[in-house]
Amino acid sequence: MNFSKYSNITQTNGRDTSALAMTIIVVALYVSINYINVMLVHTFFKHEIFTENPRYILFIHMVLNDLIQLNIAVLLYIITYIVFLMNVSLCCFLLMIAVFTTLNTPLNLAGMAVERYIAVCKPLHHTHICTVRRTYILIGLIWVLSVITILPDLFVLLTTEPLSFFYSTISCHQDILFNHPYLVEKKNISNLVYFSFVWLTLFYTYFRIMFAAKATGADARKARNTILLHGLQLVLCMFTYTGPLLHSLLVSLFPNYVSELRIIHYLFVYILPRFISPIVYGLRDKILCSYLKKHMLFAAHKERCKTQPT
C-alpha cells in the first residue's frame, strides 16, 4: 500500500478543513461588523445630537465607507474562492469601488484628527470652523481626491485593451487587472503621497494636542489618545499596500499553506481594520454608546416579543 499517497491526502484534507474553519471565522466577523455598523448608522440618523455634530458626521462617514468596502471585499473574496474567475467589466467596477473606499479611510482619519485638534487647541473657533456644511464639503473633497486617484487607471485600461477584453474573464485582483507599468508606478507614488500627508497630519495634531493636554487636562488627554488610535488604524490601513508583498514572501516560504495564508492575509488586510473602527471610535464614546445600547436593547426586546407565543 502507498502510505505516502495516503499521508498526502490526509494532509490535504486537513489543510482544506483548516481553510474552511478560517473562512467561517472570516464570515462570522463580517456578519458581526456589519451588525454593529448598521446599528451605529441607525443610531446616528435617529438623533439630531449626532447629525448636527461634525465629529460624529466624520465618524459615521467612516462607518458607511467601511460598510461599502467590507461588503465589496467579501463579495470579491467569495466569488474568487468559489468560481475563481469573473467578468472583466464587473471586476473593474467592483475594484474601483473598493479602491475608492480604501483611499477614503486614511483621508477621513486625517479629517477627524484635524477636527479634534481644533476642538482642543482652538475651542473658541471650533463652532465657526467646524460647521456641518464644511464637514460635508470635506467629505465631498475626500471622495473627489479618491476618484481622481483611480480614474487614470480606468482610462489607461480603456485605451490599451481591446473591447473584447472587457467581455472576457479574469482573476479579479487589482494587480492583475491594472498591471500596466505606468499604473503600478502611479499607484506607488500616489500611495506614498497620501500616506505621507496623513502621517504628517496625525503627528502634527498629536503633538499639538499633547502640549495642550498639560494645560487643559482630561479633554486634551482623551483627544490625544484618540489621535493615537487614528495612528493604529492607519497602520492597519497600510496593510492594504504592504500586505501583498508580505503575502508573496510567506507563500514562497510556506508553499504548502497557500489557502491558509490567503485567508490570514484577507483577515488582517480587510476584516480587522473594519472590526476595530466601530469599537475604538464608536463604543469608546460615552454619548454614542449610551444611545447605541438603548437601540440594541430595544431591538433585542422587540425580537424576543415576536418569538413569544400570544
C-alpha positions in Angstrom: 0.0 0.0 0.0 1.3 3.5 -0.9 1.3 5.1 2.6 2.9 8.3 1.3 0.0 8.9 -1.0 -2.4 8.3 1.8 -0.5 10.7 4.0 -0.6 13.4 1.3 -4.4 13.0 1.0 -4.8 13.3 4.8 -2.6 16.4 4.9 -4.6 18.0 2.0 -7.9 17.2 3.7 -6.5 18.7 7.0 -5.5 21.9 5.2 -8.9 22.1 3.5 -10.6 21.7 6.8 -8.4 24.4 8.3 -9.0 26.8 5.4 -12.8 26.1 5.8 -12.7 26.8 9.5 -10.8 30.1 8.9 -13.3 31.1 6.2 -16.1 30.5 8.7 -14.3 32.8 11.2 -14.0 35.5 8.5 -17.7 35.2 7.7 -18.6 35.4 11.4 -16.5 38.5 11.8 -18.0 40.0 8.7 -21.6 39.5 10.0 -20.7 40.9 13.4 -19.0 44.0 12.0 -21.9 44.6 9.7 -24.4 44.3 12.5 -22.5 46.8 14.7 -22.0 49.2 11.9 -25.7 49.1 10.8 -26.7 49.8 14.4 -24.3 52.7 14.6 -25.7 54.2 11.4 -29.3 53.7 12.7 -28.4 55.4 16.0 -26.7 58.3 14.2 -29.7 59.1 11.9 -32.3 58.7 14.7 -30.9 61.5 16.9 -30.2 65.1 15.9 -27.4 65.4 18.5 -25.2 63.3 16.2 -26.4 64.7 12.8 -25.5 68.2 13.8 -22.1 67.4 15.2 -19.1 67.4 12.7 -17.2 64.8 14.9 -20.0 62.3 14.6 -20.6 63.1 10.9 -17.0 62.3 10.1 -17.2 59.1 12.2 -20.4 57.9 10.5 -18.9 58.6 7.1 -16.1 56.3 8.0 -18.6 53.6 9.2 -20.6 53.9 5.9 -17.3 53.8 3.9 -16.2 50.7 5.8 -19.6 49.1 5.2 -19.2 49.5 1.4 -15.6 48.5 1.4 -16.1 45.4 3.5 -19.2 44.2 1.5 -17.3 44.6 -1.8 -14.2 42.9 -0.4 -16.3 39.9 1.0 -18.1 39.7 -2.3 -14.9 39.5 -4.3 -13.5 37.0 -1.8 -16.5 34.7 -2.1 -16.5 34.9 -5.9 -12.8 34.2 -6.3 -13.0 31.5 -3.7 -15.9 29.7 -5.4 -15.6 30.3 -9.2 -12.1 31.8 -9.4 -12.8 33.9 -12.5 -15.0 37.0 -13.1 -16.2 39.1 -16.0 -13.6 41.9 -16.5 -16.2 44.7 -16.7 -17.8 43.6 -13.4 -14.4 43.1 -11.8 -13.3 46.6 -12.9 -16.5 48.2 -11.4 -16.1 46.4 -8.1 -12.4 47.1 -7.8 -12.8 50.8 -8.5 -15.4 51.0 -5.6 -13.0 49.0 -3.4 -10.2 51.4 -4.2 -12.3 54.5 -3.7 -13.4 53.4 -0.2 -9.9 52.1 0.7 -8.4 55.5 -0.1 -11.2 57.3 1.7 -10.3 55.8 5.1 -6.8 57.4 5.7 -8.1 60.8 4.4 -11.1 60.5 6.7 -8.8 59.8 9.6 -6.8 63.0 8.8 -10.1 65.0 8.8 -11.1 63.5 12.2 -7.7 64.3 13.7 -7.8 67.9 12.5 -11.3 68.3 13.9 -10.1 67.1 17.3 -7.1 69.4 17.1 -9.4 72.4 16.5 -11.7 71.4 19.3 -8.9 71.2 21.8 -6.4 73.8 20.7 -8.8 76.4 19.3 -12.0 75.8 21.2 -13.3 79.3 20.8 -13.2 79.0 17.0 -14.4 75.3 16.8 -18.1 76.1 16.2 -17.2 78.6 13.4 -14.6 76.5 11.7 -16.1 73.0 12.0 -19.6 73.6 10.8 -21.9 70.9 9.4 -21.8 72.4 5.9 -18.0 72.5 5.9 -17.9 68.9 7.2 -20.0 67.7 4.2 -17.8 69.7 1.9 -14.7 68.0 3.4 -16.3 64.6 2.8 -17.1 65.5 -0.8 -13.4 66.6 -1.2 -12.3 63.2 0.2 -14.3 61.4 -2.4 -13.1 63.7 -5.2 -9.4 63.0 -4.3 -10.0 59.3 -4.2 -11.8 59.3 -7.5 -9.0 61.4 -9.1 -6.5 58.8 -8.0 -8.2 55.8 -9.6 -9.8 57.3 -12.7 -6.4 57.3 -14.7 -6.2 53.6 -14.2 -9.6 53.1 -15.9 -8.6 55.5 -18.8 -5.3 53.6 -19.4 -7.2 50.3 -19.3 -9.7 51.5 -21.9 -7.1 52.8 -24.2 -4.6 49.9 -24.0 -7.0 46.9 -24.1 -9.4 45.8 -26.9 -13.1 45.8 -26.4 -13.2 42.0 -26.4 -11.0 42.1 -23.2 -13.9 43.6 -21.2 -16.1 40.6 -22.1 -13.6 38.1 -21.1 -13.0 36.6 -17.6 -10.1 37.2 -15.2 -9.0 36.5 -11.7 -10.3 39.7 -10.0 -7.3 41.3 -8.3 -6.1 44.9 -8.7 -2.5 43.9 -9.6 -3.8 41.6 -12.3 -6.3 43.9 -13.9 -4.4 47.2 -13.6 -0.9 45.7 -14.5 0.4 48.4 -16.9 3.8 49.6 -15.7 2.7 53.2 -15.6 -0.3 52.2 -13.4 2.0 50.3 -11.0 4.3 53.3 -10.7 1.5 55.7 -10.3 -0.1 53.6 -7.5 3.1 53.5 -5.6 3.6 57.3 -5.9 0.0 58.2 -5.0 0.1 55.8 -2.0 3.3 57.4 -0.8 1.9 60.9 -1.2 -1.4 60.1 0.5 0.0 58.3 3.5 2.8 60.8 4.0 0.2 63.6 4.1 -2.0 61.6 6.6 1.0 60.7 8.8 2.2 64.3 8.9 -1.3 65.4 9.8 -1.6 62.9 12.6 1.9 63.7 14.0 1.2 67.4 13.9 -2.2 67.2 15.6 -1.0 64.7 18.2 2.0 66.8 19.4 -0.1 70.0 19.4 -2.8 68.2 21.5 -0.1 66.6 23.7 1.3 70.0 24.6 -2.2 71.4 25.2 -3.0 68.4 27.5 -0.7 69.8 30.2 -2.7 73.0 30.3 -6.3 71.9 29.6 -6.5 68.5 31.3 -8.7 65.5 30.7 -10.3 66.5 27.4 -7.0 67.1 25.7 -5.6 63.8 27.0 -8.7 62.0 25.7 -8.2 63.7 22.3 -4.5 62.7 22.4 -5.5 59.1 22.9 -7.9 59.3 20.0 -5.1 60.5 17.7 -3.1 57.5 18.8 -6.0 55.3 17.8 -6.0 57.1 14.4 -2.4 56.1 14.1 -3.2 52.5 14.9 -6.0 52.5 12.4 -3.7 54.0 9.7 -1.1 51.3 10.4 -3.8 48.7 9.7 -4.9 50.5 6.6 -1.3 50.3 5.3 -1.6 46.5 5.3 -3.7 47.1 2.1 -0.5 48.1 0.3 2.2 46.2 2.2 0.1 43.1 2.6 0.6 41.7 -1.0 4.4 41.9 -0.7 4.3 40.2 2.7 1.8 37.6 1.4 4.1 36.7 -1.6 7.0 36.3 0.7 5.1 34.0 3.1 3.8 31.9 0.1 7.4 31.5 -1.1 8.4 30.3 2.4 5.4 28.1 3.0 4.1 26.9 -0.4 2.0 24.1 1.2 -0.2 26.6 3.0 -1.4 28.9 0.2 -5.1 28.7 1.2 -4.4 29.4 4.9 -2.0 32.3 4.1 -4.6 33.8 1.7 -7.3 33.8 4.3 -4.9 35.2 7.0 -3.9 37.9 4.6 -7.5 38.7 3.9 -8.3 38.8 7.6 -5.6 41.3 8.5 -6.0 43.5 5.5 -9.7 43.7 5.1 -11.5 42.4 8.2 -9.6 43.5 11.3 -9.3 47.3 10.4 -13.1 47.4 9.9 -13.6 45.4 13.1 -11.5 47.9 15.1 -13.1 51.1 13.8 -16.6 50.8 15.3 -15.1 49.6 18.6 -12.4 52.1 19.2 -14.3 55.1 17.8 -18.0 54.3 18.4 -18.1 52.2 21.6 -15.5 54.4 23.3 -17.7 57.4 23.0 -20.0 57.6 26.1 -22.8 59.5 24.4 -22.9 57.4 21.3 -22.5 54.2 23.3 -25.4 55.0 25.6 -27.8 55.7 22.7 -26.5 52.6 20.9 -27.2 50.4 23.9 -30.8 51.7 24.0 -31.4 50.8 20.4 -29.7 47.3 20.7 -31.7 46.5 23.9 -34.9 47.7 22.2 -34.2 45.6 19.1 -33.5 42.5 21.3 -36.7 43.1 23.3 -38.7 43.5 20.1 -37.3 40.3 18.7 -38.0 38.4 21.9 -41.6 39.6 21.9 -42.0 38.3 18.4 -40.8 34.8 19.4 -43.1 34.6 22.4 -46.5 32.9 21.9 -49.5 35.2 22.2 
